[in-house]
Amino acid sequence: MDLLSRIKARETRAIARALTLVENGDDAFCAALDAEYTNLPHPERIGITGPPGSGKSTLTSALLSEYRRQGKRVGVVAVDPSSPFSGGALLGDRLRMTAHSLDADVFVRSMASRGRFGGLAIGSEDACDVLALAGFDPIIVETVGVGQSEVDIARLADTTVVVLTPSAGDSVQALKAGIMEIAEVVAINKADREGAERLEEDVKEGMELRPESARAWNPPIVRTVATQGQGASELAAAIAQHRTFLGSNGLLAGVRQKRAESRLTDLAGAALLDALKGQGRANTAFEGLRGQVRARQLSPRAAVKALLQQLAL
């Protein structure tokens, strides 16, 4: 039985092996996965993002428990930051989800960001496809946690949950455009702390700053205490409410189309970069122009234009 068939049969070792292959960019397996593209299931994708220390992993674990209570098989992709010096990562997110480690209907995979900005790992999208093939639904993607620049999750998820905490400077973060514009649900975690009410008011004010085009959906605000499991059912209900909104307004197909287009753009950029670093004509042209840039004979912008002309792009 080949690897894809074993994944469809929900073999844990096969799923783990496949996730390692996509994380390492294995050409043969990625090609096999691409061949399944038109037949892939479309499970619900939920993004969990927010500043470091907001309790994203603990909240994800609480949400996992709620979905298992509902009888759902849940896949999780948890992205951890990589060291800028060694390139290594602790991959500690799964340590906060050990309560589900023996559950055959839960699969948690930690992935290193490997220096990629935006809060996700390079293989996050492919990892979601593998988990979809294995029949997990929903799939939760937890991002690194780097603040308002961490907005790539909005392109990958159907519903993005932004997690904030009281008395942690989040009232300022909440008013910044990037991270609040991607929020479809806001979770105020550690809501038993002082300042939860003030943070909720600040979030509501921040929502008023969104562009008119983004106001068709009014993101619900849910208070949670993830360490005690409080608010998990309410959070799951808010996520389901957004899913219903997308479906009833014919927006879900558009979300998936934008996701595919973004993925195409990302892969095209990566392929072009690989070509520039390879051994062919693109690399020869690139190296020649790089030498001129280093010698300050040509500006980087002018070099890019010249490169496109040489490659007839």
Buried (B, 14 or more C-beta within 10 A) or exposed (E): EEBBEBBBEBBEEBBEBBBBBBBEEBEEBBEBBEEBEEEEEEBBBBBBBBBEEBBBBBBBBBBBBBBBEEEBBBBBBBBBBBEEEEEEBEBEBBEBBEEBEEBEBBBBBBBBBBEBEBBBBBBBBBBBBBBBBBBBBBBBBBBBBBBBEBBBBBBBBBBBBBBBBBEBEBBEBBBBEEBBBBBBBBBBBBBEBEBBEEBBEBBBEBBEEBEEEBEEBEBBBBBBBBBEBBBBBBBBEBBBBBBEBBEEEEBBEEBBEEBEEBBEEBEEEEEEEEBBEEEEEBBEBBEEBBEBBEEEEBEEEEBBEBBEEBBEE
